[in-house]
Amino acid sequence: MTPVAQIVSVGLGGASSDEQVTEVAATLAAAGLPAVARVFIEDDEGAVERALAADVGLTVIVAGPGG
């Protein structure tokens, strides 16, 4: 099984968020770990818990200042 990752962007929106997620995805891909999902969620504990429950090898959280 090939290791994979999902990227979860918490409480971020707009172009800067998309740029951050794209940079993380490129870094993961360069390390041989493709991002199979990009998830954008509100800054909410329940939403974060659901994102962390996903059945993937690695979950990378991207959050803004104070996140």
C-alpha positions as CSV (number, residue, x, y, z in Angstrom):
1,M,0.0,0.0,0.0
2,T,1.4,3.4,-1.0
3,P,1.4,5.9,1.8
4,V,-0.9,8.9,1.3
5,A,-1.8,12.1,3.1
6,Q,-4.7,14.4,3.4
7,I,-4.3,18.2,4.0
8,V,-6.8,19.8,6.3
9,S,-7.0,23.6,6.2
10,V,-8.6,24.9,9.4
11,G,-10.5,28.2,9.5
12,L,-8.6,29.6,6.5
13,G,-10.0,30.9,3.3
14,G,-9.1,32.7,0.2
15,A,-6.1,32.7,-2.0
16,S,-3.5,32.6,0.7
17,S,-5.0,29.4,2.2
18,D,-5.0,27.8,-1.3
19,E,-1.4,28.8,-1.8
20,Q,-0.4,27.3,1.6
21,V,-2.2,24.0,0.9
22,T,-0.6,23.9,-2.6
23,E,2.9,24.4,-1.1
24,V,2.3,21.6,1.5
25,A,0.9,19.3,-1.2
26,A,4.0,19.9,-3.4
27,T,6.3,19.3,-0.5
28,L,4.6,16.0,0.3
29,A,4.7,14.9,-3.3
30,A,8.4,15.6,-3.5
31,A,8.8,13.3,-0.5
32,G,6.9,10.6,-2.3
33,L,3.7,11.1,-0.2
34,P,0.8,12.2,-2.5
35,A,-2.0,14.2,-1.0
36,V,-5.2,12.4,-1.9
37,A,-7.5,14.9,-0.2
38,R,-7.7,18.6,0.5
39,V,-10.3,19.5,3.1
40,F,-11.3,23.0,4.2
41,I,-13.1,23.2,7.5
42,E,-14.3,25.8,10.0
43,D,-12.3,26.3,13.2
44,D,-14.5,23.9,15.1
45,E,-13.5,21.1,17.4
46,G,-16.0,18.7,16.0
47,A,-15.0,19.4,12.4
48,V,-11.3,18.8,13.3
49,E,-12.2,15.5,15.0
50,R,-14.0,14.3,12.0
51,A,-11.1,15.2,9.7
52,L,-8.7,13.4,12.0
53,A,-10.8,10.3,11.9
54,A,-10.3,9.8,8.1
55,D,-8.6,6.6,7.2
56,V,-5.4,8.0,5.6
57,G,-1.8,7.5,6.5
58,L,-1.0,11.1,7.4
59,T,-3.1,14.1,8.1
60,V,-1.5,17.5,7.8
61,I,-3.2,20.4,9.5
62,V,-2.8,23.9,8.1
63,A,-4.0,26.7,10.3
64,G,-3.7,30.5,10.4
65,P,-2.3,32.6,13.2
66,G,-3.6,31.5,16.6
67,G,-4.9,28.2,15.1
